[in-house]
Amino acid sequence: MGKKLDLLPGTLDVLILKTLSRNRAMHGYGIAESLAEATEGVFDVDEGSLYPALQRLLLDGYVEAEWGRSENNRRARYYKLTADGRRHLHREQAQFHRLMEAMLRVLRPA
């Protein structure tokens, strides 16, 4: 679709939570793949950004994790959205939509 773009601060956390809200549990690589696919490669999240974000979300209580086996029988940590994470996602989505609407009002052609 074009060149990759940098994410706005805090956006990755919301994208991870939204991805997990659509699935039961996912490992980090699966989350990164899902984000790249959903954004047609515009947001290609690297491990250096993804795993610290997952750790933050885990510490904040927005996701929970447990060890399991991946599709190719490798040990992987699977992340799942918590009830607090779902509430946080809804608040963040509402704020994001408000921000985008304000930006679009400014950017709209005169």
Order of alpha helices (4+ residues) and beta strands (2+ residues): alpha-beta-alpha-alpha-beta-beta-alpha
